[in-house]
Amino acid sequence: MSLALAISWSSYGLVRKIADIGPIVGLTAETGMLFLPFTLLLIWLTMSTPSSASGLHLGDDRTIDLLLIGGSIVTAIPLLLFASAVKKMTLGAIGLLNYLAPTIQFLVGVLIYREPLTPSHIICFMLIWTSLAIFSTDSYLTGKAERKPQSA
């Protein structure tokens, strides 16, 4: 699952970087392609499942409906910001930023929710960030050498 997520998100970033369209147009096109299949799925799920006290359907609870609609806005804003940023940053920098969300989730789990932290967790965390530090240092030094004016 983690490899599928990494491949799909990095492919998405590459396509967004290469595509010569703005973030709003791109997100509109992505949403438009997915609108009909998911609308049909939603209608099928709503109509084919009988109403019961244990299940919720679209329109059963106004609060849930409004939260779902608000969730679309909360999802769209980061996608628009990502599409804008990917045009201005290198893919290496975007890749490094993708490690922030799992790191924050890891820290929230350990520090706030008091999840158990085993030695293997600490070792994995340190290995991941050590490799990222090595990659970042190499990228920085390579970029610095390329920017350095060559004396003739």
N, C-alpha and C positions, 0 to 999 in steps of 0.2 A: 504494500500500500504506500509506504513512504517513497519507494522508487517511482511509482506511478504519479504521485503528487509532484515529486521533484521534476520528472520529465514533462508533465503537462504544464506546470507553472513556468518552467524555463522555456518551453516551446512557445507558450503564450507571450512571454516577455520578448522573445526573439521576433515573433510575428509583429507585435506592437511596435518594436523598434524599426523593423524594415518597412512596414506599411506606411505609405505616405498619406495618412489621413489623420485628422485631429482626434483628440480623445472623445469628444462628444459624438462625433459622427461614427467613430469606431464602436463605442459602447452602444449606440443606437442600432447599428448593424448587427452586433452580437445579440442584443436583446431581441431584435426582429426575427433573427433566425431561430431563436429558441421559443418565441412567443406561442406559435401555433401548437407545437408538440406538447408543451407544458399546459397550455390552456385545455387541450383535449384530455390530457391526463387528469387534470383537476376536475373537469366535468365528469369524466368516467368514475373517478373515485367518489365524487359527491353523489352521483346518481346511483351507483351500483351498491354502495354500502348502506344498509338500513340505519336510520337514526336510532340512537340509543343513548341512555344516560352516560355510558362509558366512553362514547366516541363523540368527537366534535366535527361538525361540518361547516363549510363556508356559510356564513350567515347565521349560525347558531348563537354565537356570542360576539357581540359588537366589539368588545374589548380585545378579544383575540384577533379579530379581523383587522382592527386598527394597528395592533402591534405587528402583524404580518406586513401590512402596507408600510409601516414605519421601518420595518426591517429591510425593505427593498431600498429605501433611501440610505440607510446606514451601510448597506452593501455597495451601492453605486458610487458613493463619494470616494471611498478608497480606490476603487477601480479607475475612476476618472483621474485621481491624483497620480496613481501608478502610471497610467497611460501618458500623462504629461511629463512625469519624471523620467521615464524610460528613454524618451527622445533626447534628454539632456545629459544622461549619465552613461557610463560604460556598463556593459553587461556584467563585468566583474564586480563593479560596485553594487549593482542591483542584486547580484548573487549573494554578496556579503550581507546586504540588508535583509535578505530573506532568512538569515539566521537569528534575527532579533526577536521575532514573534515566538519561536519555540523556546528561546532562552528566557524570555519574559515569562512564558507559561511555566517553565521549569522552576524559575525563582519564586513565582507566586505559589506553586504547589508546595515547595519546600518551606518557604518563609512564612506564608500566610496560612495555608491549610495544613501545615505540619505533616506533610507526607514523609514517609521514611526515606532517608538518604543513605544509601548503601555505599560501600567503597567502590563498587563497580560503577555506580552512577557518577561519582566524583571523578573516577579515572576517565570514563567516556566523555564527560563534560570538558575536562582538561585537555584530552586529546583533540577533541573537535576544535576548541578555541586555540590550541597551539598550532594546529594545521592552518587555521584561518589567519593567525598572526604571521606564519611563514609565507603563506600565499600573498597576504597584504604587503608585507615587507618586500617581497620579490617584485610585485606589481609596482610598488612605489619606486623602487630603485631602477627598474627597467624604464618606467616613465620618465624619471629624472634624467637618466642617461640619454634618452631620446630627445628631451627638451634642451639638453646642454648644447650650446653652440660649439661647433667643431672649428678648431683653429687650423688655418691652412698655412 
